Amino acid sequence: MLRILETGYSLPYSWPVDTAAEFEPGQIAGLTVQGNQIVATVSDGIAPIGVIDDIKTKAFTATAWDEPIIVAATGVLSGGVLVTPIDIKVELKNPNIVPSSFISIPVSVQLIPRNGVIIIPAGTPLNFDLTGSGTPNAIKTIVRYTYQIPNIIGDDSTFASQRVTIWFQRFIFQTDKFETSMSYPVNSNLFVSETGLLTTRQPTLNHPSVGIVTAPPNSLIGMLECLWL
């Protein structure tokens, strides 16, 4: 998803599109050669040119940001700490999770991506008090991930024109196309991942900064607000 907040005097540009590319609004574009023509595709982060404002995908994705997981548990003492003696399975709100996008803070868990299930392994310390007794009797963690939206087929808004719309001048926007495994403090530099997603991770020294964070995602919206430079 791409939401334009402030464009100033900038306007997007229309590029011929790579027929093999797949993307969603909010991903970052780069250029490649197809045949004898220069066309736009998904950037690998080395030479990004702008933000894509078209759809060309077989399936849509969305972001789950700061989804709380709280599960009651009966603890046993281990080294003076209450831990769960058994594996605990918990179903997330969404299945079909992109494995590389998943992160759990502060509890490490195992992910079954297709079913949207996490396993809290035996030996995990109890860290939350559900009843106010002063003794931990539950496990709490926060998860973030990208998932494929079920039962909605993709679309191709470039089919008729064979061109893609790209915002390339300075503007402010929101998008859910970013690496959910990273944190996004205000004023952090933004880079582009190897798959065309915004990130605060600089993959290599050859990956330039493309913008800054103006507002981080939150559990209500789950969108990253950015200034494109």
N, C-alpha and C positions, 0 to 999 in steps of 0.2 A: 504494500500500500504506500502511496505517496500523497502527502497533503501539503500543498504550497501555502505558506503563511505570508511571505513578503518577497516580492520580486523586484521592487524598485523599478528601474527602467529596462530590466532585462527581458528578453524573449527567448523561447527555446528554438532549437535548430532541428531540422528534419534531415536524417541521414538514410541512405540506402541500408537495408538491414541484412545481416548474415542469415541466410535461409536455414542454417543448421542451429542457430542460437536459440536458447530458451531463457526467458527472463520474466520478471514481474516488476511493476512500478516501484521505484525506490532502489533498485539495484544500480550499480555503476557501470557505465559503458566505456569501452575501449574500441580501438580500430584494428582491423585486420584486412588482409587481402583475400578476395574470393574471385578466382578467375583473373581478370584484368581490371577489377574494380576494387576500390577501397570501401569497405562496409563497416557498419557498427555491430559490435558483439558485446558480450559480457566481459568486463575488464578483469585481467589477472592481477591488477593492482600496480603494475609497473608504469603504465602510461594512461591513467584514467582521463576521460575527457568531459564527463558530466553525468547527470542523474537521469535514468531512463523513466519516461512517462508513458509507457505503452505496455501491453501484455502480449506475451508469446510463450505460452506454457501449456503443458498437458495436465498440470494439477497445481492448485493454489496452496500456499503455505501461510501460516500465521505464527505469532509469537506469544508464548506464555511467560510472563515476567513475574517473578516473586510469588509463585504459587505456594501457599503454606501447606506443609504436611505435618500433622500432629496425630500421633497414634499412641494410645494407651499401651503400656507394657508392664509386665511383672518382672522386676529385676532380681538378680541374685548377686551377692557380693563377690567381687573378683579384684583382688589387690586393693581392697578398701573402697571400691567404686561399684555402684549398682549398674549391672549390664543386663541386656536381654540374653537369655540362654538359648533362644531359638531365632531362626530367620523369620522376619516379618514381611509379608507382602502387602503392598499398598497400591491401589489403582489411582493413577493420575486422572486429571479431567479430560485429557486428550490422548488418543492412540497415535500410531504412525509418526513417531518422533524421529527427527534427524539425529542420529547418535552423536555426531561431532558437536552438536549445538547444546548438549545437555550438561548442566552443572548443578550440583547440590551443595548448599552452604548452610551450616558448617559440618553436616554429617555426610560421610562418604557412603554411597549406596550403589547397588548394582541395577542396571537398567535393562528391561526387556522392551526395546523400542516399538516393535510392531503392535504389541498389546497395550502400551502405555502403562506398564507396571514397573514399580521399583521394589527391590528387595533390600531391607535393612538387615545386614548380616548379624548373626549371633556374635556376641561380644561387644556390640555397640553400647556405649555408656548412655544411660538415661539422663536427659538434660532438661526436662521440663516438668513442672508441677501443675497438674490439671486441677487439683482439688484445693490447693492452698494449704496443704498439710505441712509444708516445709521440706518434704522429702520428694525427690523426683520420681514420678510414676508414669512418665511418657517420654517419647522421643519427638523432637521438633526439628525440622529442617526446612529450608526454602529452596525450591527448584526453579530453574529457568531453562527454556528449550524452544525450539522451532518444531512445528508439526505440520503435517499435510492435512488440509481440511477434507474430511470425508464426504463422499456423495456429491461433490461439486466438480464437474469436469472443467478442464482448462479452456482457454480462449486465445484468439490471435487477432489483436486489433491492428496488426500490420499487414494482414492478408491482402486487402484490396490495393493498398498503395505500395507495399513492399518497402516501406520506409518506417523509421522509428523516431519518435520525438525525444530530444535530449535537452535538458536544462544544463547550461555550461557556464553561465556568468554568475556573479555573486547573488545569492538568494538564501532565504531561510525556509526550511521545510521540516516536516516530520515524516518518518518512515519506520516500518517494522522490519526492514531488511538490513539487519545488523547481526553481528556475532553475539549471541546471548551468553556465551561463556566468558565474556569480558565485562569489566565495570566501566561506567561512563561518567566520571566526575565532570562538573561544569568547567568549561574552558580547556578540556583535554583535547589534544590534537587527534584528528581522525585520519585513518588510512583506509586503504581498500584491500580486502582479503583476496586470496587466490581465486575465490568464487564470486567476486563482485559485490561483497557485502561490506558495509562500513564496520570499522573496528578501531579500538584504541591500541591494538597490537600492530607494531610495524614488522611485517614479515621479513623484510631484509632492508639494508641501508639504501637499496635502489628504489624502495617504495616511498613515494613522496606523500607528504601530508596534503589532504584535500579540503579540510575544514576543521571546525572546532565544535565541541558540544555546547549547545546553549541551554538545554534542559535534558536531564537523564530520563530514561523510561521509568515507569512506576507500575504498581500492580493494577491500577484502574485503567490506564491507557495502553501501556506496553509499547509505546512508540518513542523513538529517539528524535529529539529536536536538534537541528544542526544549522550552522552557517556554512554554506559552500563557498570556498575561496577561489 
